[in-house]
Amino acid sequence: MKSITVMVQGTTSDAGKSTLVVALCRWLVRQGVSVAPFKPQNMALNSAVTSVGGEIGRAQAVQAQAARLEPHTDMNPVLLKPNSDTGAQVIIHGRAIGNMEALEYHSYKSTARAAVLESHQRLSAQYPVIVVEGAGSPAEINLREGDIANMGFAEAVDCPVIIIADIDKGGVFAHLVGTLALLSESEQARVAGFVINRFRGDIALLQPGLDWLEARTGKPVIGVLPYLHGLHLEAEDAVMHDNIVNNQSVDKIRVIVPVLPHISNHTDFDPLRLHPQIDFSYIPITEPIPPADLIILPGSKSVRSDLDCLRRAGWEASIQRHLRYGGKLIGICGGLQMLGQAIHDPLGLEGEIGSSAGLGLLELTTSLASEKQLRNVLGTLNPDGATVTGYEIHAGISSGAALANPALQLECDGVVIPDGAISENGQILATYLHGLFESTPATDALLRWAGLKNVQTPDYQARREADIDRLADAVKANLDDAQLRCLFGLEVNNA
């Protein structure tokens, strides 16, 4: 039986493509369907490590969870990780092949296209249904030539397309009609219908617009998804600046994270953003630095460049002051490298060849190497032995006396590996481990270390599962069941 592929494209970035793919994957699993998510080309600094040690977009890892699968590199064969305004690291089938400027990558697209179609073919041989996420908008005329992310892919594999638009942004009918109008005739023909996302209010007031849209375009509105307050899904790329209102608690601590120009894997901090005992803030580095109990330096795709930006913005002096007054400091991945004495980039992997002085808070130095460390690990925190799970994505190799007092003991393939460092005075903790706060015992231990008493950390994994199920419930309640079943080749329920 031939595999069925259905693609979700959006009128804009952040229209809800990733969210709808998550929802459809879980909805299909509930129907007893074996389904795989797929994104031909992703541009994001939030990534995940697969079980075989490849790197894919973090959104596809969440979609795999919704499909109850382990993430695989075929789910996102092309990943672009921007390292400047005009360039990015190019990752094919989970492995970095080098840095390219935009025009250079445009010429490389035919090779990337072959990788995309190869991965889709492999998934088609394993799964009866594939749900595909587009990128940006299919109406970006300047990117149409050689497109592998939207209609170019849909045409290549001959699949139907759902177009989703976010009504909360305003102009939803203009977005949908305009997007459709800018497609070619063959592309328009494969649009199976529209989904409107994030609607608030009485659907009866929207109905005249839906009737007009269907009459104007000849395309059905498959459904209208409501605005789901408090929904949490890991962001594909953009830093979430929304203020989460947690329950009031007397026992609270303040945690801040600087938003670096090339911040990566900021989903590390989602468990802290959602924690009812934490007053969490992302701080743009151009804004005044507020007092805090804990400062966390995050990962970065361009560590030396981002460290220079921090220095120019006055963060070095503020971190020193924070430590003098007894505050705690964590560095994760690129943040670990910044805490050391020097960062060397002899191959120019993240920018110009050269070296930069670190913050000098830990006795270690880092050299960037061509081969990335990509692995999932588990282990324990030092010294209390709290369990941790997570993953490593880094090109840096660090060495120095500080590493003799490691922050963690990690286990990979049966081998115990010390990781990171704890400063002699116990105020600074550094690690290469992403996902550090997804383990409840580890978060409890780290928050106690940071000064929080009576820690009560919610189960982050349970929260993530609950919100995926909440999305599937929204699909069931608000999208046309018969239209969805027809699209995915399922028996229509006539009950």
Buried (B, 14 or more C-beta within 10 A) or exposed (E): EEBBBBBBBBBBBBBBBBBBBBBBBBBBBEBEBEBBBBBBBBBBBBBBBBEEBBBBBBBBBBBBBBBEBEBBBBBBBBBBBBBBEEBBBBBBBBBBBEBBEEEEBEEBBEBBBEBBBEBBEBBBEEBBBBBBBBBBBBBBEEBBEEBBBBBBBBBBBEBBBBBBBBBBBEEBBEBBBEBBEBBEEEBBEBBBBBBBBBBEEEEEEBEEBBEEBBEEBEBBBBBBBBEBEEBBBBBBBEBBEEEBEBEEBEEBBBBBBBBBBBBBBBBBBBBBBBBBBBBBBBBEBEEEBEEBBBBBBBBBBBBBBBBBBBBEBEBBEBBEEBBEEEBBBBBBBBBBBBBBBBBBBEEEBBBEEEBBEBBEBBBBBBBBBEEBBBBBBEBBBBEEEBEBBBBBBBBBEBEBEBBEBBBBBBEEEEEEBBBBBBBEEEBBBBBBBBBBBBBBBBBBBBBBBBEBEEBEBBEBBEBBBEBBBBBBBBBBEBBBBEBBBBBBBBEEEEE
